[in-house]
Amino acid sequence: MLLNFLISPAKINKMKIDLTNIKNIIFDLGRVLLNLDFEASIKAFQELGLQTDVLDNKQAYSDPVFYELEVGKISPKAFCDRVRKVLNNPEATDLQIENAWYAMILDIPENRVKVVQDLSRKYNIYLFSNTNQIHIERLHQSFKAEFGFDFPSLFVKDYYSHEIHERKPDLISYQKVIELSGINPEESVFIDDLEKNIIGAQKAGLKTFWLKNGMEMTDIFQE
């Protein structure tokens, strides 16, 4: 018999991660370390002529070009060319399209950066994100401008879907990260905000922590 329980926001915020026998921590990026606003990109694309949403807050895309960019099948230039057709706006520049696509990217709060730095003294820290070349190149630039050091230096290694050509929640994506990093899944915990990604990681043998809506990454590591 399955029972559904209502968990109060206060109880959610007090949930802690179990790091017993853990040597490796793999973070997701968006909504775990990085704040996002999907509506900002929707609005920006609408200002360029979009009649129907090309993406929504469930990360569903109505045109395969967004998936293709995310797994590195197409270049940013090809992406912009296709989006111009989606927008039915041949006058939209590459920069306008890239700006609209990047509008969803907000900030990485300093307290989250500090937690990652503190954890790295005891654990091997990795990153695995579904992202794309446009987003990650700009994010790296803005992060260094704000913090004065390179974002990848926070991790033993950062893995991005457009570079490994696989994306969550596909099982092969986790298997590839495990293989490339050389980690033991049984000694590793994966943290993500999406349940489907958590399920995929569990199928790959990883321990997991689902950072549900209303939870803050920094809180789950407080002793």
N, C-alpha and C positions, 0 to 999 in steps of 0.2 A: 504494500500500500504506500502510495506516494503522498506525502503531506507537504503543503506549501505554507511557509511561515512568512509573516511580515516582519522585516527587520527594520528597526528604527534607524534614522540617520546617525544618531548618537552611537548606537551599537556598531554600525558599519565603520564609523570613524575610529573605533577602538580596536578593530581587528588588526592582528599582527601577523607577520610572516614567520614561518618556522624555518630557521636556517640550520637545524640540526643535521650534521654530516654533509653540509653543503660547502662546496669549494668554488663553484661558479655561479654567478648571477647574470642572467641575460635579460636586459631591459628592452621593451618596446619603446618607441619614440613618442608618437603622437598620443596625447592625453595621458601619458605616463610621465615623461620628462618634459615634453613640449606641449604648450597650450595651443589649441586649434579653434578656428571659427569657420566651419564649412559654409555657413550662410554668407560670409564675406565674399567668398569666391563666386557663389551663385549670383549675388547682387552685382559683382563686378562684371560677370559675363552677361548678365541682363542689360547692363549699361552699354555693352558692346553689340547688343541686338539679339541676344538669346531669347527665344520665344517659349521654350520649355526647358525645364531644369536638366542639365547634363550630369549633375551630381546632386546627392542629397546627404542628409546627416547620417544616413545608414551606409554611406560610402558606396552607393550603387550608381553606376555610370550607364547612361543610355547609349553611349557610343563606344565601341571597342578601342578607340584611340587612347583613352585614358588607361585602360588595362595594358595596352601595348607599350605605353611610355613607362609604366610601373615595372614591367619586367624587361625593359631595355630592348624591346623589339624594334623600336623606332627612335630616331634622334629628336631632340627638341625642335629642330627645324621642320621635320616632317610632321611633328605634333602640331606646330603652329599652322602649317599649311592645311591640315585636316580640320582644325578647329575653325579656321576661317570659313570653311564650307559648312560646318555645323552651325555657325553663327549666321551664315548667309550674308557675310560682311567682308567683301574682298578688300576693303580699305583698312581693316584692322591690322595694325603692325604686329610684328613678332613681340616687340617689347610690351605692347598693350595686352596681348594674350598671356604672356609670361607673368606680367604684373597681376592680372586677374586670377591666374592659376595659383600664384603665390599668396594672394590676399588672405587665404585661410591660415597661413602660418603666423603665429603670434610670437610668444616668447618662451624661453626656458628660464624659469625663476632661479635666482641665485641660491636659494635654500635647497633646491633639488640638486644643483651642481655640487654643493657642499656635501650632501649625503652620498652622492656617487664617489666623490673624492675620499670621504671617510671610509666607505665600504671597500675601496680599492686597496686599503692598507691590510685587509684581512682576506679578501676574496678576489678571484679573477672576475673582472667585470667585462661583459660583452653587450653589444647592441645588435638587435635584429629588427629592421623596420621595413614595412611596405612603403616605398617612397619612389622618387624619380630624380633624374639628373637636375631638372630645373629647381626643384625644392631644395635638394640637399646642397647644391653648390652655393645657393644664396644663403641658406641657413648657416653653413660653415663660415661664410664671410661675415655675416652679422654677429655670430657668436664670438668670433675672434675680435671683432671691433669692440664688443661690449666687455668681454672678459680678459682679453689680452693673451689668450693662448688658444691652440687649436682644439676644436670639439673632439676629434678622434682620439686625442691624447687622454681622454677620460677613460678609455677602454683598452683592454688587451687587443681587441679587434672590433670594428664596427662593420656589420653586414647589412647591405641594402638590396632590396628586391631587384632593382634595375641592374645591379652589378652581378648578382649570382643567377639572374634570369629565372628566378622562382619566387613565388609570393605565398605568404600565409593566407589561408590555413592549409594549403596543400602540404601533405605529409612530406613530399620530397624536399620542400624548402627547409624544414627543420632538420631532415637527414643530412642535407648539404651543409648546413651550419655546423652540425655536430661533427661531420667529417672534416670540414675545413679547420675547425678550431681544435679538434683532437680531444674534446672534453668527454668525460664519462657522464651520460645523461642522468644516471642515478645520483650523481653528486652535483647536479645542476638544477637551478630553479629558473623558470621563465615567467616573467611578469608582463601581463598585457591587459588592456581594458576591454577587449572583445571576447565574448564567450567562445565563439567559433575558433578563434586563434588559440585559446586555452585548450580546447578539445583536441585540436590538431597537434599541439605540443605534447599532450599526454599520450597520444597515439605513437609519438616518436620516442616515448620513454622518459621524457623530461618531467621533473616535478614542476608544479605550477602554482602561481598565485594570481587570481583574477581580481584586478583592481577595478571594482565595480563603481558605477556612477555614484558620486558623493564621497568617494574615498580619495585621500591625498597620499601620494607616494611617500612623502617624507614621514608621515605618521606611522606607516606600517613597520618602520625600522626603529621606532622609538622604544627604548627599554623601560 
